C-alpha cells in the first residue's frame, strides 16, 4: 500500500486504483474460499496437507521417480512427516512398491524428521517385470448399463468382492503383497489395505474421486488397524468398506463360499450416521484417524428400486400401433411398439439412480404380444367348453362306480366299501349280500339284513 501510495502523476493514480482493486478482489476470493465447504476442495489427500507438507510431498514424488533418498526434512514434525508418507502411499496406489522401498527416519530426541530413506526391497529390474504383470492383470470392468456414479462405484465394489480373497499377511516377509494392488490384481489376495488401494485405483481409472482412510473399528478397541474408502458420488462423499462386504470364508488361502456367492453391500456408499449391524458407522463402527477435511454425507446414497412387469403385455390387433410395455419412472422401454399380430421382445433400461429389485442393473427383456380378437374368442369358447366338461366327466365316473358317491374318493374295481370313508358301494350292494358279506370294515362295524 505504501509503495502504491507514493507513486505520483496520472499514471500513478491509475496504478494505485488498479492495485487497490486487485487487493479487494483477492480479499473477496479469500473470504469466499473460507466460507466454502472443505469437501469441495479436496480430491486427494495431498489437497488436505499444509504448505510444508505439500513441498515435502512434491519432493518425495521426484525422489521416488529417480529412486533416491529425500533428505533435509527438518522443517517437518514427525506427525507431519508420517502424514505425508501416508498421503503419498494412498494417493498413488499404482506405486505399489513405495511402502517397501522408502522409510521415514526422524531425529532422536526432537520432534522433527530427517529423511525418506531409499532402502530398496524390490530392485528396479523386479519392479519393471512386476509392472508388466500388473498391467496385464488390471481388470476392464464391464460398465455397460451403468448410468450413474453410484452404479459405477457399485460395479467396482462388486468386482473386488467377487474376484479378490481376504488372506492375512505372511509375517516377516518384506515382499508380501497383501497390502498393495499387485496382491489384489495379480495374486487376487489382499488385506484391508490392499482392498482400499485397489478400490482407489479403479475409482481413479473410471473417473471417480476417491481417497483411502485408516482408523479403528468396533472390534479393535480404538486401535488403528483397518482401512476403507471415501468416494465422491453426485457431489457428496460417502464411505465404502469393500473388505467387510466380501462375503467369503477362507480355507488355506482359497475362496470357499459356504453357499452360492452373492454380493453384500452393507458398507457400500454409507453415511456418517448410517446404522450398520454394529452401530452408527462413523462413531461406533468405523472411527477414522483423519478425514482430511472432508465432510461426508450423514445419510447413505441409496438407489430406488424398480420392478419389471409381472405379466407379459397383451394388445389386440386392430391395424393401429400398439404399445405393449410402457416406460415408467424407473425404466425406459425400447422395442415396445408394434402393429402386426405376433410376439415382440421389449428391452427395459433403468433410469438413473434406480436399481432392479433383484440387485442388478443390466437391461431386462420381456415378451409381449399383439393378438387377433377372433382367435381369442375361439380360444375362450374352447376353454369354457373344456371347463364345462369337467363336472360332466365326474358325473359319468360316479355312475360307473369309480368314484364314491359319498366322499368322491377313488374306488378299486372290486371295492365294495370306500377305502376313504367306509361307506358301502351302492352299485355292488346286491352282489355283496349274495356272497354272504354281512360285515363292513371293522371301523364301521356295519351289517346288512333283509332284502334290499
NORRANOR-V434184 format. One record per residue. N is the residue number from 0. PHI is phi in whole degrees, 0 to 359 (none if undefined). PSI is psi in radians with two decimals (* if undefined). OMEGA is omega as a letter, one per 20 degrees, with the letter a starting at -180 (999 if undefined). Layout:
n=N phi=PHI psi=PSI omega=OMEGA
n=N phi=PHI psi=PSI omega=OMEGA
This chain:
n=0 phi=none psi=-0.69 omega=a
n=1 phi=297 psi=-0.78 omega=a
n=2 phi=295 psi=-0.68 omega=r
n=3 phi=293 psi=-0.64 omega=a
n=4 phi=292 psi=-0.53 omega=a
n=5 phi=272 psi=-0.06 omega=r
n=6 phi=289 psi=2.25 omega=a
n=7 phi=256 psi=2.86 omega=r
n=8 phi=85 psi=3.04 omega=a
n=9 phi=297 psi=-0.75 omega=r
n=10 phi=296 psi=-0.61 omega=r
n=11 phi=295 psi=-0.71 omega=r
n=12 phi=297 psi=-0.69 omega=r
n=13 phi=296 psi=-0.74 omega=r
n=14 phi=298 psi=-0.70 omega=a
n=15 phi=297 psi=-0.77 omega=r
n=16 phi=297 psi=-0.77 omega=r
n=17 phi=297 psi=-0.70 omega=a
n=18 phi=295 psi=-0.75 omega=r
n=19 phi=295 psi=-0.68 omega=r
n=20 phi=297 psi=-0.72 omega=r
n=21 phi=299 psi=-0.78 omega=a
n=22 phi=296 psi=-0.66 omega=r
n=23 phi=296 psi=-0.78 omega=r
n=24 phi=295 psi=-0.69 omega=r
n=25 phi=296 psi=-0.75 omega=r
n=26 phi=296 psi=-0.68 omega=r
n=27 phi=296 psi=-0.74 omega=r
n=28 phi=297 psi=-0.66 omega=r
n=29 phi=295 psi=-0.76 omega=a
n=30 phi=294 psi=-0.69 omega=r
n=31 phi=296 psi=-0.73 omega=a
n=32 phi=293 psi=-0.58 omega=r
n=33 phi=293 psi=-0.56 omega=a
n=34 phi=278 psi=-0.20 omega=a
n=35 phi=283 psi=2.69 omega=r
n=36 phi=294 psi=2.36 omega=a
n=37 phi=299 psi=-0.52 omega=a
n=38 phi=296 psi=-0.44 omega=a
n=39 phi=290 psi=-0.37 omega=a
n=40 phi=253 psi=0.05 omega=a
n=41 phi=249 psi=2.00 omega=r
n=42 phi=243 psi=-0.23 omega=r
n=43 phi=211 psi=2.92 omega=a
n=44 phi=294 psi=-0.52 omega=r
n=45 phi=306 psi=-0.69 omega=a
n=46 phi=297 psi=-0.37 omega=a
n=47 phi=271 psi=-0.10 omega=a
n=48 phi=280 psi=2.73 omega=r
n=49 phi=280 psi=3.09 omega=a
n=50 phi=297 psi=-0.70 omega=r
n=51 phi=296 psi=-0.74 omega=a
n=52 phi=293 psi=-0.67 omega=r
n=53 phi=296 psi=-0.66 omega=r
n=54 phi=298 psi=-0.79 omega=r
n=55 phi=294 psi=-0.68 omega=r
n=56 phi=300 psi=-0.82 omega=a
n=57 phi=293 psi=-0.69 omega=r
n=58 phi=293 psi=-0.63 omega=r
n=59 phi=295 psi=-0.66 omega=r
n=60 phi=301 psi=-0.75 omega=r
n=61 phi=292 psi=-0.67 omega=a
n=62 phi=294 psi=-0.68 omega=r
n=63 phi=293 psi=-0.70 omega=a
n=64 phi=297 psi=-0.64 omega=a
n=65 phi=265 psi=-0.11 omega=r
n=66 phi=70 psi=1.00 omega=a
n=67 phi=215 psi=2.97 omega=r
n=68 phi=281 psi=2.48 omega=r
n=69 phi=253 psi=1.95 omega=a
n=70 phi=253 psi=-3.12 omega=r
n=71 phi=72 psi=0.78 omega=a
n=72 phi=256 psi=0.43 omega=a
n=73 phi=297 psi=-0.31 omega=r
n=74 phi=282 psi=-0.10 omega=r
n=75 phi=256 psi=2.40 omega=r
n=76 phi=287 psi=2.91 omega=a
n=77 phi=299 psi=-0.75 omega=r
n=78 phi=297 psi=-0.73 omega=r
n=79 phi=296 psi=-0.69 omega=r
n=80 phi=295 psi=-0.69 omega=r
n=81 phi=293 psi=-0.66 omega=r
n=82 phi=293 psi=-0.65 omega=r
n=83 phi=295 psi=-0.78 omega=r
n=84 phi=297 psi=-0.75 omega=r
n=85 phi=297 psi=-0.79 omega=a
n=86 phi=299 psi=-0.78 omega=a
n=87 phi=295 psi=-0.72 omega=a
n=88 phi=295 psi=-0.73 omega=a
n=89 phi=273 psi=-0.40 omega=r
n=90 phi=284 psi=-0.41 omega=a
n=91 phi=234 psi=1.17 omega=r
n=92 phi=297 psi=-0.37 omega=r
n=93 phi=293 psi=-0.40 omega=r
n=94 phi=270 psi=1.23 omega=a
n=95 phi=296 psi=-0.39 omega=a
n=96 phi=269 psi=-0.01 omega=a
n=97 phi=300 psi=-0.85 omega=a
n=98 phi=298 psi=-0.50 omega=a
n=99 phi=276 psi=-0.56 omega=a
n=100 phi=262 psi=-0.28 omega=r
n=101 phi=233 psi=2.25 omega=a
n=102 phi=236 psi=2.51 omega=r
n=103 phi=274 psi=2.24 omega=r
n=104 phi=246 psi=2.45 omega=a
n=105 phi=237 psi=2.82 omega=r
n=106 phi=282 psi=2.20 omega=r
n=107 phi=291 psi=2.33 omega=r
n=108 phi=85 psi=0.03 omega=r
n=109 phi=218 psi=2.72 omega=a
n=110 phi=269 psi=1.12 omega=r
n=111 phi=212 psi=2.70 omega=a
n=112 phi=270 psi=2.77 omega=r
n=113 phi=252 psi=-1.03 omega=a
n=114 phi=194 psi=2.77 omega=r
n=115 phi=263 psi=1.80 omega=a
n=116 phi=272 psi=2.30 omega=r
n=117 phi=278 psi=1.90 omega=r
n=118 phi=231 psi=1.42 omega=a
n=119 phi=294 psi=2.12 omega=r
n=120 phi=273 psi=-0.61 omega=r
n=121 phi=252 psi=2.23 omega=r
n=122 phi=286 psi=2.89 omega=r
n=123 phi=300 psi=-0.68 omega=r
n=124 phi=296 psi=-0.71 omega=r
n=125 phi=296 psi=-0.74 omega=a
n=126 phi=297 psi=-0.78 omega=r
n=127 phi=299 psi=-0.81 omega=a
n=128 phi=297 psi=-0.76 omega=a
n=129 phi=287 psi=-0.50 omega=r
n=130 phi=296 psi=-0.63 omega=r
n=131 phi=295 psi=-0.78 omega=r
n=132 phi=300 psi=-0.75 omega=a
n=133 phi=296 psi=-0.76 omega=a
n=134 phi=299 psi=-0.61 omega=a
n=135 phi=278 psi=-0.16 omega=a
n=136 phi=254 psi=-0.21 omega=r
n=137 phi=294 psi=2.21 omega=a
n=138 phi=286 psi=2.61 omega=r
n=139 phi=256 psi=1.72 omega=a
n=140 phi=283 psi=2.38 omega=r
n=141 phi=293 psi=1.95 omega=r
n=142 phi=255 psi=0.29 omega=r
n=143 phi=294 psi=2.53 omega=a
n=144 phi=70 psi=0.05 omega=r
n=145 phi=283 psi=2.12 omega=a
n=146 phi=234 psi=0.25 omega=r
n=147 phi=200 psi=2.87 omega=r
n=148 phi=294 psi=-0.56 omega=r
n=149 phi=299 psi=-0.90 omega=a
n=150 phi=292 psi=-0.49 omega=r
n=151 phi=294 psi=-0.84 omega=r
n=152 phi=298 psi=-0.61 omega=r
n=153 phi=294 psi=-0.70 omega=r
n=154 phi=298 psi=-0.73 omega=r
n=155 phi=295 psi=-0.84 omega=r
n=156 phi=304 psi=-0.83 omega=a
n=157 phi=292 psi=-0.64 omega=r
n=158 phi=298 psi=-0.78 omega=a
n=159 phi=295 psi=-0.74 omega=r
n=160 phi=298 psi=-0.63 omega=a
n=161 phi=276 psi=-0.47 omega=a
n=162 phi=248 psi=-0.24 omega=a
n=163 phi=247 psi=2.44 omega=a
n=164 phi=249 psi=2.37 omega=r
n=165 phi=285 psi=2.09 omega=r
n=166 phi=223 psi=2.29 omega=a
n=167 phi=295 psi=2.69 omega=r
n=168 phi=297 psi=2.72 omega=r
n=169 phi=272 psi=1.92 omega=a
n=170 phi=298 psi=2.33 omega=r
n=171 phi=83 psi=0.02 omega=r
n=172 phi=261 psi=1.87 omega=a
n=173 phi=291 psi=-0.26 omega=a
n=174 phi=257 psi=0.31 omega=r
n=175 phi=290 psi=2.38 omega=a
n=176 phi=250 psi=0.24 omega=a
n=177 phi=295 psi=-0.31 omega=a
n=178 phi=255 psi=0.25 omega=r
n=179 phi=222 psi=3.07 omega=a
n=180 phi=285 psi=-0.35 omega=r
n=181 phi=297 psi=-0.76 omega=r
n=182 phi=296 psi=-0.70 omega=a
n=183 phi=289 psi=-0.74 omega=a
n=184 phi=267 psi=-0.61 omega=a
n=185 phi=268 psi=-0.92 omega=a
n=186 phi=275 psi=-0.29 omega=a
n=187 phi=59 psi=0.59 omega=r
n=188 phi=225 psi=2.48 omega=a
n=189 phi=198 psi=2.79 omega=r
n=190 phi=257 psi=-3.05 omega=a
n=191 phi=303 psi=-0.65 omega=a
n=192 phi=296 psi=-0.69 omega=r
n=193 phi=292 psi=-0.73 omega=r
n=194 phi=301 psi=-0.78 omega=a
n=195 phi=296 psi=-0.78 omega=r
n=196 phi=292 psi=-0.65 omega=r
n=197 phi=294 psi=-0.72 omega=r
n=198 phi=295 psi=-0.73 omega=r
n=199 phi=299 psi=-0.81 omega=a
n=200 phi=300 psi=-0.82 omega=a
n=201 phi=291 psi=-0.62 omega=r
n=202 phi=299 psi=-0.79 omega=r
n=203 phi=297 psi=-0.69 omega=a
n=204 phi=298 psi=-0.65 omega=a
n=205 phi=257 psi=0.29 omega=r
n=206 phi=87 psi=0.40 omega=r
n=207 phi=250 psi=2.40 omega=r
n=208 phi=287 psi=2.30 omega=a
n=209 phi=205 psi=2.49 omega=r
n=210 phi=225 psi=2.74 omega=r
n=211 phi=268 psi=2.52 omega=a
n=212 phi=234 psi=2.45 omega=r
n=213 phi=238 psi=2.71 omega=r
n=214 phi=171 psi=-2.84 omega=a
n=215 phi=255 psi=2.89 omega=r
n=216 phi=233 psi=3.07 omega=r
n=217 phi=298 psi=-0.36 omega=a
n=218 phi=273 psi=-0.34 omega=a
n=219 phi=267 psi=-0.14 omega=a
n=220 phi=67 psi=0.49 omega=r
n=221 phi=99 psi=-0.24 omega=r
n=222 phi=291 psi=2.49 omega=a
n=223 phi=276 psi=1.66 omega=a
n=224 phi=223 psi=0.35 omega=a
n=225 phi=217 psi=2.74 omega=r
n=226 phi=225 psi=2.51 omega=r
n=227 phi=208 psi=-2.92 omega=a
n=228 phi=233 psi=2.74 omega=r
n=229 phi=242 psi=2.27 omega=a
n=230 phi=227 psi=2.48 omega=a
n=231 phi=267 psi=2.17 omega=r
n=232 phi=229 psi=2.17 omega=r
n=233 phi=54 psi=0.66 omega=r
n=234 phi=88 psi=-0.12 omega=r
n=235 phi=240 psi=2.77 omega=a
n=236 phi=260 psi=2.44 omega=a
n=237 phi=224 psi=2.74 omega=r
n=238 phi=270 psi=2.54 omega=r
n=239 phi=222 psi=2.26 omega=r
n=240 phi=237 psi=1.63 omega=a
n=241 phi=294 psi=-0.65 omega=a
n=242 phi=304 psi=-0.85 omega=a
n=243 phi=282 psi=-0.14 omega=r
n=244 phi=263 psi=-0.01 omega=a
n=245 phi=276 psi=1.80 omega=a
n=246 phi=271 psi=1.25 omega=a
n=247 phi=229 psi=2.82 omega=r
n=248 phi=250 psi=2.55 omega=a
n=249 phi=249 psi=2.29 omega=r
n=250 phi=220 psi=1.94 omega=r
n=251 phi=54 psi=0.72 omega=r
n=252 phi=76 psi=0.14 omega=a
n=253 phi=249 psi=2.58 omega=r
n=254 phi=287 psi=2.10 omega=r
n=255 phi=227 psi=1.66 omega=a
n=256 phi=285 psi=2.37 omega=r
n=257 phi=283 psi=-0.17 omega=r
n=258 phi=206 psi=-3.13 omega=r
n=259 phi=302 psi=2.36 omega=a
n=260 phi=296 psi=2.28 omega=r
n=261 phi=226 psi=2.51 omega=a
n=262 phi=287 psi=2.52 omega=r
n=263 phi=242 psi=2.27 omega=a
n=264 phi=233 psi=0.62 omega=r
n=265 phi=297 psi=-0.62 omega=a
n=266 phi=252 psi=0.58 omega=r
n=267 phi=258 psi=1.94 omega=r
n=268 phi=56 psi=0.96 omega=r
n=269 phi=265 psi=2.80 omega=r
n=270 phi=259 psi=3.05 omega=a
n=271 phi=300 psi=-0.64 omega=a
n=272 phi=258 psi=0.20 omega=r
n=273 phi=294 psi=2.31 omega=r
n=274 phi=277 psi=2.09 omega=r
n=275 phi=255 psi=-3.07 omega=r
n=276 phi=291 psi=-0.13 omega=a
n=277 phi=240 psi=0.17 omega=r
n=278 phi=120 psi=-2.91 omega=r
n=279 phi=293 psi=2.22 omega=a
n=280 phi=306 psi=-1.03 omega=a
n=281 phi=278 psi=-0.08 omega=a
n=282 phi=237 psi=-0.41 omega=a
n=283 phi=235 psi=-0.33 omega=a
n=284 phi=254 psi=-1.05 omega=a
n=285 phi=236 psi=1.98 omega=a
n=286 phi=250 psi=1.85 omega=a
n=287 phi=284 psi=2.53 omega=r
n=288 phi=292 psi=-0.67 omega=r
n=289 phi=205 psi=2.51 omega=r
n=290 phi=251 psi=0.17 omega=r
n=291 phi=61 psi=0.49 omega=a
n=292 phi=84 psi=-0.02 omega=r
n=293 phi=283 psi=2.42 omega=r
n=294 phi=250 psi=1.73 omega=a
n=295 phi=291 psi=2.81 omega=r
n=296 phi=295 psi=2.55 omega=r
n=297 phi=285 psi=-0.56 omega=a
n=298 phi=252 psi=2.81 omega=r
n=299 phi=286 psi=2.73 omega=r
n=300 phi=268 psi=1.95 omega=a
n=301 phi=244 psi=2.37 omega=r
n=302 phi=273 psi=2.52 omega=r
n=303 phi=278 psi=2.61 omega=a
n=304 phi=267 psi=2.50 omega=r
n=305 phi=233 psi=2.59 omega=r
n=306 phi=234 psi=2.34 omega=r
n=307 phi=291 psi=2.82 omega=r
n=308 phi=303 psi=2.44 omega=a
n=309 phi=286 psi=-0.64 omega=a
n=310 phi=246 psi=2.60 omega=r
n=311 phi=294 psi=2.61 omega=r
n=312 phi=285 psi=2.48 omega=a
n=313 phi=228 psi=2.23 omega=r
n=314 phi=232 psi=2.82 omega=a
n=315 phi=249 psi=2.36 omega=a
n=316 phi=293 psi=2.25 omega=r
n=317 phi=214 psi=0.26 omega=r
n=318 phi=88 psi=-0.02 omega=r
n=319 phi=251 psi=2.91 omega=r
n=320 phi=289 psi=2.30 omega=r
n=321 phi=245 psi=2.52 omega=r
n=322 phi=254 psi=1.94 omega=a
n=323 phi=279 psi=-0.69 omega=a
n=324 phi=228 psi=1.86 omega=a
n=325 phi=285 psi=2.66 omega=r
n=326 phi=289 psi=2.69 omega=r
n=327 phi=230 psi=-3.07 omega=r
n=328 phi=296 psi=-0.50 omega=a
n=329 phi=271 psi=-0.44 omega=a
n=330 phi=210 psi=2.77 omega=r
n=331 phi=254 psi=2.30 omega=r
n=332 phi=260 psi=2.23 omega=r
n=333 phi=247 psi=2.81 omega=a
n=334 phi=53 psi=0.72 omega=a
n=335 phi=249 psi=0.25 omega=r
n=336 phi=233 psi=2.71 omega=r
n=337 phi=189 psi=2.92 omega=r
n=338 phi=238 psi=-0.58 omega=a
n=339 phi=274 psi=2.75 omega=r
n=340 phi=295 psi=2.55 omega=r
n=341 phi=135 psi=-3.00 omega=a
n=342 phi=259 psi=2.56 omega=r
n=343 phi=228 psi=2.78 omega=r
n=344 phi=237 psi=2.02 omega=r
n=345 phi=265 psi=2.57 omega=r
n=346 phi=249 psi=2.26 omega=a
n=347 phi=256 psi=2.12 omega=a
n=348 phi=247 psi=2.23 omega=a
n=349 phi=296 psi=2.52 omega=r
n=350 phi=284 psi=2.76 omega=r
n=351 phi=306 psi=2.50 omega=r
n=352 phi=67 psi=0.42 omega=r
n=353 phi=239 psi=2.71 omega=r
n=354 phi=218 psi=2.58 omega=r
n=355 phi=292 psi=2.70 omega=a
n=356 phi=297 psi=-0.32 omega=r
n=357 phi=269 psi=0.13 omega=r
n=358 phi=89 psi=0.07 omega=a
n=359 phi=258 psi=2.94 omega=r
n=360 phi=232 psi=-0.01 omega=r
n=361 phi=294 psi=2.77 omega=r
n=362 phi=293 psi=2.64 omega=a
n=363 phi=240 psi=2.50 omega=r
n=364 phi=257 psi=2.49 omega=r
n=365 phi=218 psi=2.35 omega=a
n=366 phi=278 psi=2.52 omega=r
n=367 phi=214 psi=2.85 omega=a
n=368 phi=222 psi=2.57 omega=r
n=369 phi=249 psi=2.01 omega=a
n=370 phi=252 psi=2.66 omega=r
n=371 phi=278 psi=2.18 omega=a
n=372 phi=301 psi=-0.62 omega=r
n=373 phi=295 psi=-0.72 omega=r
n=374 phi=296 psi=-0.70 omega=r
n=375 phi=296 psi=-0.71 omega=r
n=376 phi=296 psi=-0.75 omega=r
n=377 phi=299 psi=-0.81 omega=r
n=378 phi=297 psi=-0.61 omega=r
n=379 phi=295 psi=-0.76 omega=r
n=380 phi=298 psi=-0.77 omega=r
n=381 phi=298 psi=-0.72 omega=a
n=382 phi=295 psi=-0.75 omega=r
n=383 phi=296 psi=-0.74 omega=r
n=384 phi=297 psi=-0.71 omega=a
n=385 phi=295 psi=-0.71 omega=r
n=386 phi=292 psi=-0.64 omega=r
n=387 phi=292 psi=-0.50 omega=a
n=388 phi=286 psi=-0.35 omega=a
n=389 phi=296 psi=-0.92 omega=r
n=390 phi=296 psi=-0.58 omega=r
n=391 phi=298 psi=-0.75 omega=r
n=392 phi=299 psi=-0.66 omega=a
n=393 phi=293 psi=-0.68 omega=r
n=394 phi=296 psi=-0.77 omega=r
n=395 phi=300 psi=-0.75 omega=a
n=396 phi=295 psi=-0.62 omega=r
n=397 phi=294 psi=-0.72 omega=a
n=398 phi=294 psi=-0.57 omega=a
n=399 phi=278 psi=-0.04 omega=r
n=400 phi=85 psi=0.18 omega=a
n=401 phi=274 psi=-0.16 omega=r
n=402 phi=230 psi=2.39 omega=r
n=403 phi=296 psi=2.28 omega=a
n=404 phi=285 psi=-0.18 omega=a
n=405 phi=266 psi=-0.90 omega=a
n=406 phi=246 psi=-0.15 omega=a
n=407 phi=83 psi=0.10 omega=a
n=408 phi=287 psi=2.76 omega=a
n=409 phi=284 psi=2.46 omega=r
n=410 phi=244 psi=2.45 omega=r
n=411 phi=285 psi=2.97 omega=a
n=412 phi=300 psi=-0.69 omega=a
n=413 phi=252 psi=0.25 omega=r
n=414 phi=284 psi=2.14 omega=r
n=415 phi=268 psi=-0.41 omega=r
n=416 phi=237 psi=2.48 omega=a
n=417 phi=294 psi=2.18 omega=r
n=418 phi=292 psi=-0.26 omega=a
n=419 phi=271 psi=-0.90 omega=a
n=420 phi=250 psi=-0.21 omega=r
n=421 phi=83 psi=0.03 omega=a
n=422 phi=288 psi=2.62 omega=a
n=423 phi=288 psi=2.43 omega=a
n=424 phi=279 psi=1.87 omega=a
n=425 phi=301 psi=-0.68 omega=a
n=426 phi=296 psi=-0.50 omega=a
n=427 phi=254 psi=0.32 omega=a
n=428 phi=295 psi=-0.84 omega=a
n=429 phi=296 psi=-0.70 omega=a
n=430 phi=294 psi=-0.59 omega=r
n=431 phi=295 psi=-0.74 omega=r
n=432 phi=291 psi=-0.62 omega=r
n=433 phi=297 psi=-0.50 omega=r
n=434 phi=276 psi=-0.01 omega=a
n=435 phi=83 psi=0.32 omega=r
n=436 phi=281 psi=1.94 omega=a
n=437 phi=248 psi=-0.26 omega=a
n=438 phi=241 psi=2.37 omega=r
n=439 phi=276 psi=-2.81 omega=r
n=440 phi=301 psi=2.66 omega=a
n=441 phi=300 psi=-0.60 omega=a
n=442 phi=288 psi=-0.27 omega=r
n=443 phi=259 psi=-0.55 omega=a
n=444 phi=47 psi=0.90 omega=a
n=445 phi=257 psi=2.46 omega=r
n=446 phi=230 psi=2.68 omega=a
n=447 phi=240 psi=2.34 omega=r
n=448 phi=225 psi=2.76 omega=r
n=449 phi=82 psi=3.00 omega=r
n=450 phi=281 psi=2.46 omega=r
n=451 phi=234 psi=* omega=999
